């Protein structure tokens, strides 16, 4: 029966590391941890203290400072591997993980999978003939010596690189090895790991070569496995599911990815969001479930590529394919404040936040600079927010750990209003209708680029009726949509009427509603 020694490289979130280690070792497996020496030393002490009584946990014999693209990542891995080999003689496989990885199968499934084939699982493609590297340096990673980190010391990195190219200071690749490349997320048998350790002690020339290559964690183990292990005993794949965007950034998984992840033909996945606590909990429970069954569909990458392309082309808004349903959630309540005068809505939202403590987000689909939490990049641009509107809203509900959320939208966003008001969640709409003076309309025309400082007065006078009519049209479109739970708060109404509407909209007491409406300058321009 396979027994796995996990090799964990990590640098943050000590609570999550402890949970991860306890989950993986609870079923009888092992873990060797290297915690980056750059990280907070108190966090490392916390991890050591909380895992001190766990016999299936060991720490790398030496901690070093790690940097992306550097040899330090390989060296840290070797330190953890050596610790695991010495501490866990019963380990049959060694599985590379990071702190944001998680299992997507049960432990019994993983063990049976590894027992079924006596092979090493590692991506290992010919460095020069494959198209694994899409952009940037290729041959230059190897034939020049790289002493500095391109991300943290770009000037020194490129100065030494340019000097070598100018002087022709290239070097030979060790003649008896064929450089391979692939993902750093591998699973290797014990015999292979022991061969690699022995190789590192005997072949100082190869070690010197890799120490000054760029991004060696994509080539070192991949090359050595191919050099040491018969080809028939290598499965050129990773057992860790990961996807990348067209920009080369890893796709981050959130709470609503559970069903997608279970259907993929992999044992683990990365990259799990630190905020996806519910997803981590469910996957942790799954790992200990010996009776779990899995239906492998393995469509994740092709569906992601397909739907991403359609979203970019703007042909349709597709619900995220990993959701079991496209709804925000039947138990949730989304309250939308619609107002053409954004400053009026923002004042109202601020009062609502102060009085009710409800999460309230301003014009997130209309203003690029709206303050939003980090949701893995989906919040980065207005285009992304709009394209993934329901996914974004689900993430916000999860982030604030609430079932009630208030947002502001412009009345011109009729497609968004129709989408959300048609959701299975409870959606309420509070339309704030303001009076528009000619001065306000002139200012609005300048803000949206319909007029400028040099626009003639007579042109503006001809333009104002059109702008006023457009605002009336937007309000008519909302009314014609016959949204359920549509309330209208008019500037001309009395404060008592405003309070009555807020009671119904926010489901709060009349006292709190009156406290919100006490603001004297709510509608002031």
C-alpha positions in Angstrom: 0.0 0.0 0.0 1.4 3.4 -1.0 2.4 5.8 1.7 3.1 9.3 0.7 5.6 11.8 2.1 4.5 15.2 1.1 7.2 17.8 0.4 5.7 21.1 1.4 7.4 24.5 0.5 5.6 27.4 2.2 6.1 30.9 3.4 2.9 32.3 5.0 -0.4 31.5 6.7 0.8 29.3 9.6 -2.8 28.3 10.6 -3.4 27.0 7.1 -0.1 25.1 7.1 -0.9 23.4 10.4 -4.4 22.4 9.1 -2.9 21.1 5.9 -0.3 19.0 7.8 -2.8 17.6 10.2 -5.2 16.7 7.4 -2.6 14.9 5.3 -1.0 13.0 8.2 -4.3 12.0 9.9 -4.7 9.2 7.4 -1.2 7.8 7.9 0.8 9.8 5.4 3.8 12.0 6.1 4.9 15.5 5.5 8.3 17.4 5.4 8.0 21.1 5.6 10.4 23.8 4.5 9.2 27.2 5.7 10.9 30.1 3.9 13.6 31.8 6.0 12.4 35.1 4.6 9.1 34.7 6.3 8.0 35.8 9.8 10.1 33.7 12.3 7.2 33.8 14.8 5.0 32.0 12.2 7.6 29.3 11.9 7.7 28.9 15.7 4.0 28.7 15.7 4.0 25.9 13.1 6.7 23.9 15.0 5.0 24.3 18.3 1.5 23.2 17.0 3.0 20.2 15.1 5.6 19.2 17.7 3.7 16.1 18.9 2.9 14.8 15.4 5.3 12.0 14.6 4.5 12.1 10.9 5.8 15.7 10.5 9.4 16.6 10.0 11.1 19.9 9.1 13.9 20.5 6.6 17.3 20.3 8.3 18.1 23.8 7.1 15.9 26.8 6.2 17.0 29.1 3.4 15.6 32.3 1.8 13.7 31.4 -1.4 13.1 33.5 -4.4 11.0 32.8 -7.5 13.2 31.6 -10.4 16.2 31.0 -8.2 18.1 27.8 -7.3 17.0 28.4 -3.8 13.7 26.8 -4.5 15.4 23.6 -5.7 17.8 23.6 -2.7 14.9 24.0 -0.3 13.1 21.1 -1.9 16.2 18.9 -1.6 16.6 19.8 2.1 13.0 18.8 2.7 13.3 15.6 0.6 16.5 14.5 2.5 14.7 15.1 5.8 11.7 13.0 4.6 13.9 10.2 3.3 15.7 9.9 6.7 12.6 10.3 8.9 10.1 8.2 7.0 11.6 4.9 5.8 8.1 3.5 5.0 7.3 6.3 2.6 6.9 4.8 -0.9 6.2 8.1 -2.8 7.3 11.7 -2.4 4.7 14.3 -3.5 5.6 18.0 -4.1 3.1 20.5 -2.7 2.8 24.2 -1.9 0.9 25.9 0.8 -2.1 26.7 -1.5 -2.5 23.1 -2.7 -5.3 20.9 -1.6 -6.5 17.3 -2.3 -9.4 16.8 -4.7 -9.6 13.0 -4.1 -9.8 10.9 -1.0 -6.6 9.5 0.5 -7.7 5.9 -0.3 -8.3 6.9 -3.9 -4.8 8.5 -4.0 -3.1 5.4 -2.5 -4.9 3.1 -4.9 -4.0 5.3 -7.8 -0.3 5.2 -7.0 -0.4 1.5 -6.3 -1.9 0.8 -9.8 1.2 1.8 -11.7 4.9 1.6 -10.8 5.9 4.9 -12.4 7.1 8.4 -11.6 4.7 11.2 -12.3 6.5 14.2 -13.6 6.2 16.5 -16.7 9.4 15.9 -18.6 9.6 17.4 -22.1 12.6 18.1 -24.3 13.7 21.6 -23.4 14.6 22.7 -27.0 12.1 20.7 -29.1 8.9 21.3 -27.0 6.9 24.4 -26.9 6.6 24.4 -23.1 8.1 27.9 -22.9 5.7 30.3 -24.6 7.5 33.6 -24.2 10.7 35.1 -22.9 14.1 33.5 -22.4 14.7 29.9 -23.6 18.2 28.9 -24.5 19.5 31.9 -22.5 18.2 30.4 -19.3 20.9 27.7 -19.7 23.9 28.9 -21.6 24.4 32.1 -19.5 25.0 32.2 -15.8 22.3 33.9 -13.7 23.4 35.2 -10.3 20.5 37.7 -9.5 16.8 37.5 -9.3 15.0 39.1 -12.3 12.0 40.2 -10.2 13.8 41.6 -7.2 17.1 42.8 -8.8 16.2 43.4 -12.5 19.0 45.9 -13.1 21.7 43.5 -11.9 20.0 40.6 -13.6 20.0 42.2 -17.0 23.4 43.9 -16.6 25.1 40.6 -16.0 23.1 39.0 -18.8 23.9 41.8 -21.3 27.6 41.7 -20.4 27.8 37.9 -21.0 26.0 38.2 -24.3 28.2 41.1 -25.4 31.4 39.2 -24.5 30.1 35.9 -25.7 30.5 34.2 -22.3 28.4 31.2 -23.0 28.9 27.8 -21.3 28.4 24.2 -22.3 25.5 22.1 -21.0 26.9 18.9 -19.3 27.4 16.6 -22.3 25.8 13.4 -20.9 22.5 15.0 -19.8 19.5 16.1 -22.0 17.7 19.1 -20.5 14.0 18.5 -19.8 11.3 20.9 -18.7 7.9 20.7 -17.1 5.8 21.5 -14.1 7.5 21.5 -10.7 4.6 19.7 -9.1 5.7 16.0 -9.3 5.2 12.7 -7.5 8.3 10.4 -7.5 8.9 6.9 -6.1 11.3 6.4 -3.2 13.9 4.6 -5.4 13.9 7.6 -7.8 14.3 10.1 -4.9 17.2 8.0 -3.5 18.9 8.0 -7.0 18.5 11.8 -7.3 20.0 12.3 -3.8 22.9 10.1 -4.7 23.4 11.9 -8.0 23.5 15.3 -6.4 26.4 14.1 -4.2 28.4 12.6 -7.0 27.9 15.0 -9.9 29.1 18.4 -8.7 29.5 19.6 -12.2 25.8 19.2 -12.9 24.9 20.8 -9.6 27.2 23.8 -10.4 25.4 24.1 -13.8 21.9 24.2 -12.4 22.8 26.6 -9.5 23.2 29.4 -12.1 20.4 28.5 -14.5 17.2 30.6 -14.5 14.0 29.0 -13.1 15.7 25.7 -12.4 12.7 24.2 -10.6 11.2 23.7 -14.0 14.3 21.8 -15.3 16.3 20.2 -12.4 14.1 17.3 -11.3 12.6 16.9 -14.8 16.1 16.4 -16.3 17.5 14.1 -13.5 14.4 11.8 -13.6 14.7 11.4 -17.3 18.5 10.8 -17.0 18.2 8.2 -14.2 14.9 6.4 -14.8 13.9 4.2 -17.7 11.5 5.9 -20.0 8.8 3.3 -19.6 8.7 4.1 -15.9 7.9 7.7 -16.4 4.4 9.1 -16.8 5.0 12.5 -18.3 2.2 14.3 -16.4 1.6 16.0 -13.1 -1.0 14.7 -10.6 -1.7 18.3 -9.5 -4.5 20.1 -11.4 -3.7 23.7 -12.3 -4.8 26.1 -15.1 -3.3 29.3 -16.4 -4.9 32.4 -18.0 -3.7 33.8 -21.3 -1.5 36.2 -19.3 0.4 33.3 -17.7 -1.2 33.7 -14.3 -2.4 30.7 -12.4 -6.2 30.4 -12.1 -7.3 30.7 -8.5 -10.0 28.4 -7.1 -12.8 29.5 -4.7 -15.6 28.0 -2.8 -17.8 27.5 -5.8 -15.2 25.3 -7.6 -15.8 22.2 -5.5 -17.8 20.2 -8.1 -15.4 21.1 -10.9 -12.3 20.1 -9.0 -13.7 16.7 -8.0 -14.3 15.8 -11.7 -10.7 16.3 -12.8 -8.3 13.4 -13.3 -5.8 14.6 -10.7 -5.1 13.9 -7.0 -4.4 17.5 -5.9 -5.0 21.0 -7.1 -3.5 24.5 -6.9 -4.1 27.4 -6.5 -6.7 27.6 -3.7 -7.6 31.1 -2.5 -6.7 31.8 1.2 -10.2 33.1 1.5 -11.8 29.8 0.2 -12.2 28.4 3.7 -15.4 26.5 2.9 -13.7 24.8 -0.1 -10.7 23.8 2.1 -13.0 22.5 4.7 -15.0 20.3 2.2 -11.8 19.0 0.6 -10.3 18.2 3.9 -13.4 16.2 4.9 -13.3 14.5 1.5 -9.7 13.4 1.9 -10.6 11.3 5.0 -13.7 9.7 3.4 -12.8 6.2 2.3 -16.2 5.7 0.8 -16.2 8.7 -1.6 -16.9 7.9 -5.3 -15.6 10.1 -8.1 -16.9 10.6 -11.7 -14.0 11.8 -13.8 -15.0 14.2 -16.5 -11.7 16.0 -16.8 -13.1 18.9 -18.8 -11.7 21.7 -16.7 -9.1 23.2 -19.0 -11.1 22.9 -22.3 -14.2 24.5 -20.7 -12.1 27.3 -19.2 -10.5 28.0 -22.5 -13.9 27.9 -24.3 -15.7 30.2 -21.9 -12.9 32.6 -21.5 -12.7 33.0 -25.3 -16.4 33.6 -25.6 -16.2 36.2 -22.8 -13.4 38.1 -24.5 -15.4 38.1 -27.8 -18.3 39.5 -25.9 -20.7 37.1 -27.6 -22.6 36.1 -24.4 -22.5 36.1 -20.7 -22.0 32.5 -19.6 -22.4 31.3 -16.0 -19.2 30.0 -14.6 -19.0 26.4 -15.6 -17.7 25.2 -12.3 -20.9 26.3 -10.4 -23.5 23.7 -9.8 -26.0 26.5 -10.5 -25.7 30.0 -11.7 -27.7 31.5 -8.8 -26.2 33.7 -6.2 -27.9 31.4 -3.7 -31.5 31.0 -2.8 -30.8 32.0 0.8 -29.1 35.2 -0.1 -30.5 38.7 -0.3 -29.1 41.3 -2.7 -30.2 44.9 -2.3 -29.5 47.3 -5.2 -29.6 51.1 -4.8 -30.1 52.6 -8.3 -29.3 56.3 -8.7 -28.1 58.6 -11.5 -26.5 61.0 -9.0 -23.7 58.8 -7.7 -22.8 61.2 -4.9 -26.4 60.9 -3.6 -26.3 57.2 -3.5 -22.8 57.2 -1.9 -24.1 59.4 0.9 -27.0 57.1 1.4 -24.8 54.0 1.4 -22.5 55.6 4.0 -25.4 56.3 6.3 -26.7 52.7 5.8 -23.3 51.3 6.7 -23.1 53.5 9.8 -26.5 52.6 11.1 -27.0 48.9 10.1 -23.4 47.7 9.7 -24.4 45.9 6.5 -21.7 45.4 3.8 -22.4 48.1 1.3 -20.4 48.5 -2.0 -20.6 51.5 -4.2 -20.7 51.5 -8.0 -18.6 48.4 -8.5 -19.8 47.9 -12.1 -19.5 51.6 -13.0 -16.3 52.9 -11.3 -12.9 51.2 -11.9 -11.6 52.6 -8.6 -14.4 51.2 -6.3 -12.8 49.7 -3.2 -13.0 45.9 -3.5 -11.2 43.1 -1.7 -8.7 40.9 -3.6 -10.7 38.2 -5.2 -8.1 36.6 -7.4 -8.1 39.1 -10.2 -11.8 38.9 -11.1 -12.3 42.4 -9.5 -9.4 43.9 -11.5 -11.3 45.7 -14.3 -14.8 46.7 -15.1 -14.9 44.3 -18.0 -14.0 41.4 -15.8 -16.5 42.4 -13.1 -19.3 42.7 -15.7 -18.4 39.5 -17.6 -18.3 37.5 -14.4 -21.0 39.4 -12.6 -22.6 36.6 -10.7 -19.3 34.9 -9.8 -18.1 38.3 -8.5 -21.2 38.7 -6.4 -20.9 35.2 -4.9 -17.3 35.9 -4.0 -18.4 39.1 -2.2 -21.0 37.3 -0.2 -18.4 34.7 0.8 -15.7 37.4 1.5 -18.0 39.3 3.9 -19.4 36.1 5.3 -23.0 37.4 4.9 -26.2 36.5 3.2 -27.2 40.2 2.9 -25.3 42.6 0.7 -26.0 46.1 -0.7 -24.6 47.5 -3.9 -25.0 50.7 -6.0 -25.7 50.6 -9.8 -26.3 53.2 -12.4 -29.8 53.1 -13.9 -28.2 52.8 -17.3 -27.0 49.3 -16.4 -30.3 47.7 -17.3 -28.8 44.4 -18.4 -27.2 44.0 -15.0 -30.4 44.8 -13.2 -32.4 42.3 -15.3 -29.8 39.7 -14.6 -29.7 40.1 -10.9 -33.4 40.6 -10.5 -34.0 37.4 -12.3 -31.8 35.4 -9.9 -33.1 32.8 -7.5 -31.8 34.9 -4.7 -34.0 37.6 -3.2 -33.3 40.8 -5.0 -34.6 44.2 -3.9 -34.4 47.4 -6.0 -34.4 50.9 -4.5 -34.5 53.5 -7.2 -33.6 56.9 -6.0 -35.1 59.5 -8.3 -33.4 62.9 -8.1 -34.3 66.3 -9.5 -31.9 67.4 -12.2 -31.1 71.1 -12.6 -29.7 72.5 -15.8 -26.4 73.1 -13.9 -26.2 69.5 -12.9 -26.9 68.3 -16.4 -24.1 70.5 -17.8 -21.7 69.0 -15.3 -22.9 65.5 -16.1 -22.3 66.2 -19.9 -18.7 67.2 -19.1 -18.1 64.2 -16.9 -19.2 61.7 -19.5 -17.4 63.5 -22.4 -20.5 64.9 -24.1 -19.2 68.5 -23.6 -16.1 70.3 -22.6 -15.0 73.6 -21.2 -15.0 75.2 -24.6 -18.5 73.9 -25.7 -20.6 76.9 -26.8 -23.6 77.8 -24.5 -26.1 77.5 -27.3 -24.9 73.9 -28.0 -25.3 73.0 -24.4 -28.8 74.4 -24.4 -29.7 72.2 -27.3 -28.0 69.2 -25.6 -29.7 69.5 -22.2 -33.2 68.3 -23.3 -31.6 65.2 -24.9 -29.6 64.3 -21.7 -32.7 64.9 -19.5 -34.7 62.7 -21.9 -32.1 60.0 -21.7 -32.3 59.9 -17.9 -36.0 59.7 -18.1 -35.7 56.8 -20.6 -33.4 54.9 -18.2 -36.0 55.2 -15.5 -38.8 54.1 -17.8 -36.8 51.0 -18.8 -36.5 50.0 -15.2 -40.3 50.6 -14.6 -41.1 48.7 -17.8 -39.1 45.7 -16.7 -41.6 45.2 -13.8 -39.1 44.1 -11.3 -40.4 42.4 -8.2 -39.5 44.3 -5.0 -39.0 47.6 -6.9 -39.3 50.6 -4.6 -38.9 54.3 -5.7 -37.5 56.9 -3.3 -38.2 60.4 -4.8 -36.3 63.5 -3.7 -39.6 65.4 -3.6 -41.1 63.0 -1.0 -41.1 63.7 2.7 -38.6 62.2 5.1 -41.3 60.0 6.7 -42.0 58.5 3.3 -38.2 57.9 2.8 -38.1 56.1 6.2 -41.1 53.9 5.2 -39.3 52.8 2.0 -36.0 52.1 3.9 -37.9 49.9 6.4 -39.2 47.8 3.5 -36.0 47.8 1.5 -33.5 47.0 4.4 -35.9 45.1 6.6 -35.0 47.3 9.6 -36.9 49.0 12.4 -38.5 52.4 11.7 -36.1 53.9 14.3 -33.1 52.9 12.4 -34.7 54.0 9.1 -35.4 57.5 10.5 -31.8 57.7 11.8 -30.6 57.0 8.2 -32.9 59.7 6.7 -31.7 62.4 9.2 -29.0 63.5 6.8 -29.8 67.1 5.8 -27.7 67.3 2.6 -28.5 63.8 1.1 -29.7 65.3 -2.2 -27.5 68.4 -2.4 -25.4 68.8 -5.6 
